Amino acid sequence: MEDDILSLLFYCIPAAITGAVAYYFFKQYSDNENQRRNFQIKKELHQQALPSRLQAYERFSLFLERTKPTKLVVRVAPTSTNKEDYESLLIASIEQEFEHNLAQQIYISDDCWSIIVTAKNATIQMIRKSTISEKVTSADKLREVILTDMMDKRAPGDAGLAFIKDEVSSIWS
């Protein structure tokens, strides 16, 4: 009886070891296949989303370029001589441009989005500060002051453009 149990153990132990090794290799294989499938899915999604992401970066670059104060005052002519009306017209132009591109934010990073919003707000703030200046008495004088101020400093959107360029170049590396 003891010999039967011992011989049964001699047959079962190798079978159990073989089963364990087979289970280990099958588990490794199936885990590897799952990772490969997940990688393929992510790769396909990335390839499908890349054109949309690049388009979003292009649109926000265009937004930042179009809302540079020097380009804005040249593109948007005053409708009257009232400086407050011209200020409102410039700010409305910026807001309209911003709202036109609002949906594109889902394709860019949170950091990039916050820099773009900050640049927009800084541009609006700069226009408002120029308007309340004592030397500004008309819409044409407001245009002149904004252009003169921009000769001395960089546009608020320049930092956003630099960030967008860095972010897009990081996509390729």
Residue frames as a rotation matrix with the C-alpha (Angstrom) as fourth column:
MET 1
0.568 0.823 0.000 0.00
0.823 -0.568 0.000 0.00
0.000 0.000 -1.000 0.00
GLU 2
0.465 -0.501 -0.730 2.80
0.120 -0.781 0.612 2.33
-0.877 -0.372 -0.303 0.89
ASP 3
-0.618 -0.716 0.326 4.52
0.384 0.087 0.919 1.51
-0.686 0.693 0.221 -2.39
ASP 4
-0.086 0.681 0.727 1.34
0.991 -0.013 0.129 2.32
0.098 0.732 -0.674 -4.29
ILE 5
0.833 0.372 -0.408 1.07
0.456 -0.881 0.126 5.74
-0.313 -0.291 -0.904 -2.68
LEU 6
0.075 -0.907 -0.414 4.75
0.021 -0.414 0.910 6.41
-0.997 -0.077 -0.012 -3.27
SER 7
-0.665 -0.304 0.682 4.54
0.636 0.248 0.731 5.38
-0.391 0.920 0.028 -6.94
LEU 8
0.366 0.859 0.359 1.39
0.928 -0.368 -0.064 7.47
0.077 0.357 -0.931 -7.32
LEU 9
0.700 -0.199 -0.686 3.30
0.155 -0.895 0.419 10.47
-0.697 -0.399 -0.595 -5.93
PHE 10
-0.395 -0.916 0.069 6.15
0.218 -0.020 0.976 9.82
-0.892 0.401 0.208 -8.36
TYR 11
-0.452 0.312 0.836 3.67
0.891 0.113 0.439 10.05
0.042 0.943 -0.329 -11.22
CYS 12
0.585 0.811 -0.021 1.64
0.808 -0.580 0.101 13.00
0.070 -0.077 -0.995 -9.87
ILE 13
0.339 -0.510 -0.791 4.53
0.334 -0.721 0.608 15.29
-0.880 -0.470 -0.074 -8.88
PRO 14
-0.761 -0.630 0.158 6.02
0.377 -0.230 0.897 15.49
-0.529 0.742 0.412 -12.41
ALA 15
-0.257 0.751 0.608 2.50
0.898 -0.047 0.438 15.95
0.358 0.658 -0.662 -13.84
ALA 16
0.671 0.497 -0.550 1.82
0.697 -0.676 0.240 18.79
-0.253 -0.544 -0.800 -11.36
ILE 17
-0.114 -0.799 -0.591 5.17
0.254 -0.598 0.760 20.43
-0.961 -0.063 0.271 -12.15
THR 18
-0.800 -0.136 0.584 4.50
0.587 0.019 0.809 20.12
-0.121 0.990 0.065 -15.88
GLY 19
0.187 0.957 0.224 1.00
0.937 -0.242 0.254 21.59
0.297 0.163 -0.941 -15.39
ALA 20
0.554 -0.031 -0.832 2.40
0.510 -0.777 0.369 24.50
-0.658 -0.628 -0.415 -13.36
VAL 21
-0.551 -0.812 -0.194 5.06
0.256 -0.385 0.887 25.26
-0.794 0.439 0.420 -15.95
ALA 22
-0.597 0.406 0.692 2.48
0.773 0.064 0.631 25.05
0.212 0.912 -0.352 -18.75
TYR 23
0.520 0.811 -0.267 0.14
0.854 -0.494 0.162 27.40
0.000 -0.313 -0.950 -16.79
TYR 24
0.182 -0.551 -0.814 3.00
0.352 -0.737 0.577 29.87
-0.918 -0.391 0.060 -16.20
PHE 25
-0.821 -0.549 0.156 3.97
0.313 -0.204 0.927 29.96
-0.477 0.811 0.340 -19.88
PHE 26
-0.269 0.810 0.521 0.34
0.898 0.015 0.440 30.23
0.349 0.587 -0.731 -21.03
LYS 27
0.599 0.467 -0.650 -0.26
0.717 -0.675 0.175 33.10
-0.357 -0.571 -0.740 -18.60
GLN 28
-0.247 -0.776 -0.581 2.89
0.218 -0.628 0.747 34.89
-0.944 0.058 0.324 -19.80
TYR 29
-0.832 -0.049 0.553 1.80
0.550 0.064 0.833 34.43
-0.076 0.997 -0.026 -23.42
SER 30
0.114 0.963 0.243 -1.75
0.938 -0.185 0.295 35.67
0.329 0.194 -0.924 -22.85
ASP 31
0.482 -0.017 -0.876 -0.51
0.522 -0.797 0.303 38.70
-0.703 -0.603 -0.376 -20.84
ASN 32
-0.598 -0.778 -0.194 1.94
0.226 -0.396 0.890 39.52
-0.769 0.489 0.413 -23.62
GLU 33
-0.614 0.455 0.644 -0.82
0.756 0.105 0.646 39.23
0.226 0.884 -0.409 -26.24
ASN 34
0.485 0.817 -0.313 -3.10
0.873 -0.472 0.122 41.54
-0.048 -0.333 -0.942 -24.22
GLN 35
0.150 -0.521 -0.840 -0.32
0.268 -0.797 0.542 44.12
-0.952 -0.306 0.020 -23.94
ARG 36
-0.832 -0.464 0.305 0.36
0.378 -0.070 0.923 43.85
-0.407 0.883 0.233 -27.67
ARG 37
-0.180 0.865 0.469 -3.34
0.929 -0.008 0.370 44.33
0.324 0.502 -0.802 -28.48
ASN 38
0.605 0.383 -0.698 -3.57
0.667 -0.722 0.182 47.33
-0.435 -0.576 -0.692 -26.14
PHE 39
-0.319 -0.808 -0.495 -0.48
0.211 -0.569 0.795 48.84
-0.924 0.149 0.352 -27.73
GLN 40
-0.784 0.068 0.617 -1.96
0.621 0.085 0.779 48.37
0.001 0.994 -0.109 -31.22
ILE 41
0.277 0.959 0.056 -5.23
0.943 -0.283 0.177 50.01
0.185 0.004 -0.983 -30.16
LYS 42
0.465 -0.171 -0.869 -3.40
0.409 -0.829 0.382 52.97
-0.786 -0.533 -0.315 -28.61
LYS 43
-0.646 -0.764 0.012 -1.22
0.308 -0.246 0.919 53.28
-0.699 0.597 0.394 -31.70
GLU 44
-0.486 0.554 0.676 -4.27
0.828 0.044 0.559 53.34
0.280 0.831 -0.480 -33.99
LEU 45
0.585 0.725 -0.364 -6.04
0.807 -0.565 0.172 55.88
-0.081 -0.394 -0.915 -31.77
HIS 46
0.065 -0.666 -0.743 -2.92
0.307 -0.695 0.650 58.05
-0.949 -0.271 0.159 -31.73
GLN 47
-0.834 -0.389 0.392 -2.69
0.457 -0.088 0.885 57.93
-0.309 0.917 0.251 -35.52
GLN 48
-0.097 0.889 0.447 -6.36
0.908 -0.105 0.406 58.85
0.408 0.445 -0.797 -35.85
ALA 49
0.702 0.404 -0.587 -6.15
0.665 -0.668 0.335 61.69
-0.256 -0.625 -0.737 -33.30
LEU 50
-0.270 -0.932 -0.242 -2.87
0.738 -0.362 0.570 63.16
-0.619 -0.024 0.785 -34.55
PRO 51
-0.579 0.058 0.814 -4.39
0.663 -0.547 0.511 65.15
0.475 0.835 0.278 -37.45
SER 52
0.534 0.835 0.131 -7.01
0.542 -0.457 0.706 66.60
0.649 -0.306 -0.696 -35.11
ARG 53
0.530 -0.424 -0.734 -4.37
0.699 -0.271 0.661 67.53
-0.480 -0.864 0.153 -32.54
LEU 54
-0.573 -0.797 0.193 -2.21
0.754 -0.420 0.504 69.19
-0.321 0.434 0.842 -35.17
GLN 55
-0.213 0.589 0.779 -5.21
0.612 -0.541 0.577 71.08
0.761 0.600 -0.245 -36.50
ALA 56
0.772 0.489 -0.405 -5.98
0.607 -0.381 0.697 72.30
0.187 -0.785 -0.591 -32.97
TYR 57
0.059 -0.837 -0.545 -2.41
0.710 -0.348 0.612 73.54
-0.702 -0.423 0.574 -32.55
GLU 58
-0.677 -0.271 0.685 -2.62
0.718 -0.450 0.531 75.26
0.165 0.851 0.499 -35.94
ARG 59
0.223 0.867 0.446 -5.90
0.613 -0.480 0.628 76.94
0.758 0.133 -0.638 -35.05
PHE 60
0.789 0.047 -0.613 -4.61
0.573 -0.415 0.707 78.19
-0.221 -0.909 -0.354 -31.71
SER 61
-0.364 -0.929 -0.067 -1.41
0.766 -0.340 0.545 79.42
-0.529 0.147 0.836 -33.35
LEU 62
-0.483 0.290 0.826 -3.56
0.643 -0.523 0.559 81.34
0.594 0.802 0.066 -35.79
PHE 63
0.647 0.744 -0.167 -5.66
0.624 -0.391 0.676 82.66
0.438 -0.541 -0.718 -32.90
LEU 64
0.400 -0.569 -0.719 -2.56
0.672 -0.352 0.652 83.91
-0.624 -0.743 0.242 -31.08
GLU 65
-0.666 -0.643 0.379 -1.22
0.718 -0.414 0.559 85.51
-0.203 0.644 0.738 -34.26
ARG 66
-0.221 0.672 0.707 -4.52
0.615 -0.467 0.636 87.18
0.757 0.575 -0.310 -35.12
THR 67
0.795 0.579 -0.184 -4.96
0.487 -0.426 0.762 88.55
0.362 -0.695 -0.621 -31.60
LYS 68
-0.312 -0.895 -0.320 -1.51
0.946 -0.325 -0.016 90.09
-0.089 -0.307 0.947 -31.35
PRO 69
0.251 0.505 -0.825 -2.27
0.504 -0.796 -0.334 93.72
-0.826 -0.332 -0.455 -30.54
THR 70
-0.525 -0.505 -0.686 -0.26
-0.288 -0.652 0.701 95.07
-0.801 0.565 0.197 -33.49
LYS 71
-0.976 0.184 0.117 -2.09
0.188 0.436 0.880 92.86
0.111 0.881 -0.461 -35.97
LEU 72
-0.269 0.933 -0.238 -5.44
0.936 0.195 -0.294 93.35
-0.228 -0.301 -0.926 -34.28
VAL 73
0.072 0.311 -0.948 -5.44
0.220 -0.932 -0.289 97.16
-0.973 -0.188 -0.135 -34.49
VAL 74
-0.780 -0.345 -0.522 -4.41
-0.426 -0.318 0.847 97.01
-0.458 0.883 0.101 -38.14
ARG 75
-0.899 0.436 0.044 -7.09
0.369 0.701 0.610 94.44
0.235 0.564 -0.791 -39.00
VAL 76
0.027 0.944 -0.328 -9.94
0.999 -0.017 0.036 95.94
0.028 -0.329 -0.944 -36.93
ALA 77
-0.724 -0.230 0.651 -10.62
0.347 -0.936 0.054 99.53
0.597 0.265 0.757 -37.88
PRO 78
-0.797 0.452 -0.400 -12.54
0.282 -0.307 -0.909 101.80
-0.534 -0.837 0.117 -35.51
THR 79
-0.264 0.804 0.533 -16.17
0.934 0.075 0.350 102.48
0.242 0.590 -0.770 -36.40
SER 80
0.837 0.451 0.311 -16.22
0.354 -0.878 0.322 105.80
0.418 -0.159 -0.894 -34.54
THR 81
0.014 -0.860 0.511 -13.84
-0.188 -0.504 -0.843 108.15
0.982 -0.084 -0.169 -32.77
ASN 82
0.627 0.297 0.720 -14.96
-0.741 -0.058 0.669 106.97
0.240 -0.953 0.184 -29.33
LYS 83
-0.404 -0.907 -0.116 -12.12
-0.793 0.410 -0.449 105.10
0.455 -0.090 -0.886 -27.62
GLU 84
-0.442 0.308 0.842 -14.47
-0.610 0.585 -0.534 102.96
-0.657 -0.750 -0.071 -25.45
ASP 85
0.692 0.708 -0.138 -16.35
-0.550 0.394 -0.736 101.79
-0.467 0.586 0.662 -28.55
TYR 86
0.369 -0.645 -0.669 -13.07
-0.712 0.266 -0.650 100.83
0.597 0.716 -0.361 -30.20
GLU 87
-0.625 -0.548 0.555 -11.93
-0.780 0.450 -0.434 99.03
-0.012 -0.705 -0.710 -27.03
SER 88
0.048 0.751 0.659 -15.18
-0.524 0.580 -0.624 97.05
-0.851 -0.315 0.421 -27.04
LEU 89
0.794 0.230 -0.562 -14.76
-0.607 0.259 -0.752 96.27
-0.027 0.938 0.345 -30.72
LEU 90
-0.135 -0.933 -0.333 -11.20
-0.800 0.301 -0.519 94.98
0.584 0.196 -0.788 -30.21
ILE 91
-0.666 -0.086 0.741 -12.20
-0.644 0.567 -0.514 92.86
-0.375 -0.819 -0.433 -27.20
ALA 92
0.419 0.881 0.219 -15.26
-0.543 0.437 -0.717 91.51
-0.728 0.182 0.661 -29.04
SER 93
0.542 -0.306 -0.783 -13.00
-0.745 0.256 -0.616 90.54
0.389 0.917 -0.089 -31.94
ILE 94
-0.596 -0.796 0.106 -10.67
-0.729 0.481 -0.486 88.65
0.336 -0.367 -0.867 -29.57
GLU 95
-0.422 0.508 0.751 -13.60
-0.555 0.511 -0.657 86.92
-0.717 -0.694 0.066 -27.83
GLN 96
0.647 0.687 -0.331 -15.21
-0.663 0.292 -0.689 85.97
-0.377 0.665 0.645 -31.13
GLU 97
0.147 -0.713 -0.685 -11.95
-0.762 0.360 -0.538 84.51
0.630 0.601 -0.491 -32.40
PHE 98
-0.748 -0.438 0.498 -11.52
-0.664 0.493 -0.563 82.63
0.001 -0.752 -0.660 -29.11
GLU 99
-0.038 0.838 0.545 -15.06
-0.575 0.428 -0.697 81.21
-0.817 -0.340 0.466 -29.12
HIS 100
0.585 0.210 -0.784 -14.60
-0.806 0.256 -0.533 80.08
0.089 0.944 0.319 -32.71
ASN 101
-0.109 -0.762 -0.638 -11.71
-0.496 0.598 -0.630 77.85
0.861 0.248 -0.443 -31.57
LEU 102
-0.024 0.125 0.992 -13.09
-0.999 -0.030 -0.020 76.83
0.027 -0.992 0.126 -28.18
ALA 103
0.875 0.458 0.154 -13.89
-0.463 0.886 -0.002 73.22
-0.138 -0.069 0.988 -29.09
GLN 104
0.518 -0.747 -0.418 -10.27
-0.199 0.370 -0.908 72.60
0.832 0.553 0.043 -30.11
GLN 105
0.060 -0.530 0.846 -9.18
-0.961 -0.261 -0.095 72.63
0.271 -0.807 -0.525 -26.46
ILE 106
0.780 0.284 0.558 -9.94
-0.482 0.841 0.246 68.92
-0.399 -0.461 0.793 -26.13
TYR 107
0.895 -0.445 0.002 -7.01
0.314 0.627 -0.713 68.12
0.316 0.639 0.701 -28.42
ILE 108
0.092 -0.896 0.433 -4.34
-0.177 -0.443 -0.879 70.11
0.980 0.004 -0.200 -26.58
SER 109
-0.389 -0.334 -0.859 -2.74
0.721 0.470 -0.509 69.71
0.574 -0.817 0.058 -23.16
ASP 110
0.620 0.635 -0.460 -4.08
0.776 -0.413 0.476 71.47
0.113 -0.653 -0.749 -20.07
ASP 111
-0.061 -0.734 -0.676 -0.85
0.626 -0.556 0.547 73.47
-0.778 -0.390 0.493 -19.76
CYS 112
-0.841 -0.247 0.482 -1.12
0.542 -0.399 0.740 74.68
0.010 0.883 0.469 -23.33
TRP 113
0.047 0.953 0.298 -4.77
0.765 -0.226 0.603 75.60
0.642 0.200 -0.740 -22.84
SER 114
0.591 0.182 -0.786 -4.07
0.742 -0.505 0.441 77.62
-0.317 -0.844 -0.434 -19.71
ILE 115
-0.485 -0.812 -0.326 -1.23
0.527 -0.568 0.632 79.50
-0.698 0.135 0.703 -21.46
ILE 116
-0.683 0.302 0.665 -3.54
0.600 -0.288 0.747 80.35
0.417 0.909 0.016 -24.38
VAL 117
0.443 0.887 -0.128 -6.27
0.778 -0.310 0.546 81.59
0.445 -0.341 -0.828 -22.03
THR 118
0.287 -0.436 -0.853 -3.69
0.688 -0.525 0.501 83.62
-0.667 -0.730 0.149 -20.10
ALA 119
-0.776 -0.595 0.209 -2.39
0.548 -0.472 0.691 85.17
-0.312 0.651 0.692 -23.33
LYS 120
-0.241 0.788 0.567 -5.92
0.690 -0.271 0.671 86.09
0.683 0.553 -0.478 -24.39
ASN 121
0.666 0.541 -0.514 -6.68
0.740 -0.387 0.550 87.66
0.098 -0.747 -0.658 -21.02
ALA 122
-0.095 -0.790 -0.606 -3.35
0.657 -0.507 0.559 89.53
-0.748 -0.345 0.567 -20.96
THR 123
-0.777 -0.138 0.614 -4.06
0.604 -0.436 0.667 90.97
0.176 0.890 0.422 -24.42
ILE 124
0.233 0.938 0.258 -7.51
0.664 -0.347 0.662 92.14
0.710 0.017 -0.704 -23.31
GLN 125
0.577 -0.071 -0.814 -6.02
0.741 -0.373 0.558 93.60
-0.344 -0.925 -0.162 -20.14
MET 126
-0.537 -0.839 -0.082 -3.39
0.682 -0.490 0.544 95.45
-0.497 0.236 0.835 -22.16
ILE 127
-0.497 0.452 0.740 -6.08
0.579 -0.462 0.672 96.98
0.646 0.763 -0.032 -24.39
ARG 128
0.585 0.774 -0.242 -8.08
0.677 -0.302 0.672 98.04
0.447 -0.557 -0.700 -21.33
LYS 129
0.210 -0.599 -0.772 -5.01
0.754 -0.404 0.518 99.62
-0.623 -0.691 0.367 -19.69
SER 130
-0.774 -0.504 0.383 -4.23
0.628 -0.534 0.566 101.52
-0.081 0.679 0.730 -22.88
THR 131
-0.086 0.843 0.532 -7.81
0.648 -0.358 0.672 102.78
0.757 0.402 -0.515 -23.04
ILE 132
0.753 0.446 -0.484 -7.78
0.651 -0.392 0.650 104.26
0.100 -0.804 -0.586 -19.53
SER 133
-0.331 -0.930 -0.161 -4.52
0.923 -0.354 0.153 106.09
-0.199 -0.098 0.975 -20.20
GLU 134
0.236 0.415 -0.878 -4.89
0.366 -0.875 -0.316 109.87
-0.900 -0.247 -0.359 -19.96
LYS 135
-0.557 -0.541 -0.630 -3.09
-0.344 -0.540 0.768 110.43
-0.756 0.645 0.115 -23.25
VAL 136
-0.870 0.344 0.354 -5.72
0.492 0.560 0.666 108.43
0.031 0.754 -0.657 -25.15
THR 137
-0.623 0.650 -0.436 -8.58
-0.300 -0.713 -0.634 110.66
-0.723 -0.264 0.639 -26.26
SER 138
0.261 0.703 -0.661 -9.86
-0.933 0.008 -0.360 108.93
-0.248 0.711 0.658 -29.40
ALA 139
0.867 0.127 0.481 -9.97
-0.033 0.979 -0.200 105.58
-0.497 0.157 0.854 -31.14
ASP 140
0.784 -0.617 0.061 -7.13
0.095 0.022 -0.995 106.57
0.613 0.786 0.076 -33.45
LYS 141
0.144 -0.732 0.666 -5.01
-0.862 -0.424 -0.279 107.64
0.486 -0.534 -0.692 -30.49
LEU 142
0.526 0.106 0.844 -5.77
-0.619 0.728 0.294 104.26
-0.584 -0.677 0.448 -28.84
ARG 143
0.970 -0.197 0.144 -4.47
0.242 0.694 -0.678 102.49
0.034 0.692 0.721 -31.95
GLU 144
0.470 -0.826 0.311 -1.36
-0.278 -0.472 -0.836 104.63
0.838 0.307 -0.451 -31.87
VAL 145
0.190 -0.364 0.912 -0.72
-0.981 -0.098 0.165 103.95
0.030 -0.926 -0.376 -28.16
ILE 146
0.777 0.136 0.615 -1.15
-0.241 0.966 0.091 100.20
-0.582 -0.219 0.783 -28.59
LEU 147
0.869 -0.481 0.113 1.23
0.297 0.325 -0.898 100.13
0.395 0.814 0.425 -31.55
THR 148
0.282 -0.782 0.556 3.77
-0.579 -0.601 -0.551 102.26
0.765 -0.167 -0.622 -29.69
ASP 149
0.381 -0.083 0.921 3.56
-0.872 0.299 0.387 100.09
-0.307 -0.951 0.041 -26.57
MET 150
0.909 0.046 0.415 4.11
0.034 0.982 -0.184 96.96
-0.416 0.181 0.891 -28.62
MET 151
0.665 -0.747 -0.012 7.35
-0.203 -0.166 -0.965 98.32
0.719 0.644 -0.262 -30.06
ASP 152
-0.040 -0.694 0.718 8.88
-0.909 -0.273 -0.314 98.13
0.414 -0.666 -0.621 -26.59
LYS 153
-0.386 -0.054 0.921 7.59
-0.690 0.679 -0.250 94.74
-0.612 -0.732 -0.299 -25.48
ARG 154
-0.984 0.017 -0.176 6.60
-0.096 0.782 0.615 91.34
0.148 0.623 -0.768 -26.75
ALA 155
-0.171 0.984 -0.057 2.99
-0.736 -0.089 0.672 90.43
0.656 0.157 0.739 -27.40
PRO 156
-0.072 0.204 0.976 1.31
-0.903 0.403 -0.151 88.32
-0.424 -0.892 0.155 -24.70
GLY 157
0.857 0.513 0.036 0.62
-0.436 0.762 -0.479 85.63
-0.273 0.396 0.877 -27.30
ASP 158
0.264 -0.839 -0.477 4.33
-0.776 0.109 -0.621 85.12
0.573 0.534 -0.622 -28.06
ALA 159
-0.553 -0.434 0.711 4.77
-0.800 0.514 -0.309 82.91
-0.231 -0.740 -0.631 -24.99
GLY 160
0.306 0.772 0.557 1.79
-0.432 0.634 -0.641 80.84
-0.849 -0.045 0.527 -26.10
LEU 161
0.820 -0.056 -0.570 3.21
-0.552 0.184 -0.813 80.44
0.151 0.981 0.120 -29.60
ALA 162
-0.238 -0.970 -0.045 6.55
-0.870 0.233 -0.435 79.32
0.433 -0.064 -0.899 -28.20
PHE 163
-0.401 0.155 0.903 4.79
-0.642 0.655 -0.398 76.78
-0.653 -0.739 -0.164 -25.97
ILE 164
0.707 0.706 0.048 2.75
-0.419 0.472 -0.776 75.45
-0.570 0.528 0.629 -28.89
LYS 165
0.490 -0.604 -0.629 5.90
-0.722 0.123 -0.681 75.04
0.489 0.787 -0.375 -30.98
ASP 166
-0.558 -0.717 0.417 7.61
-0.826 0.433 -0.362 73.12
0.079 -0.546 -0.834 -28.16
GLU 167
-0.093 0.613 0.784 4.60
-0.524 0.639 -0.562 70.91
-0.846 -0.464 0.262 -27.64
VAL 168
0.859 0.391 -0.330 4.23
-0.466 0.332 -0.820 70.10
-0.211 0.858 0.468 -31.34
SER 169
0.120 -0.883 -0.454 7.94
-0.797 0.187 -0.575 69.35
0.593 0.430 -0.681 -31.65
SER 170
-0.548 -0.301 0.781 7.63
-0.768 0.551 -0.326 66.97
-0.332 -0.778 -0.533 -28.68
ILE 171
0.578 0.783 0.231 5.02
-0.554 0.584 -0.593 64.99
-0.599 0.215 0.771 -30.63
TRP 172
0.781 -0.295 -0.551 7.66
-0.458 0.329 -0.826 64.07
0.425 0.897 0.122 -33.21
SER 173
-0.250 -0.968 0.036 10.34
-0.744 0.168 -0.647 63.08
0.620 -0.189 -0.762 -30.71
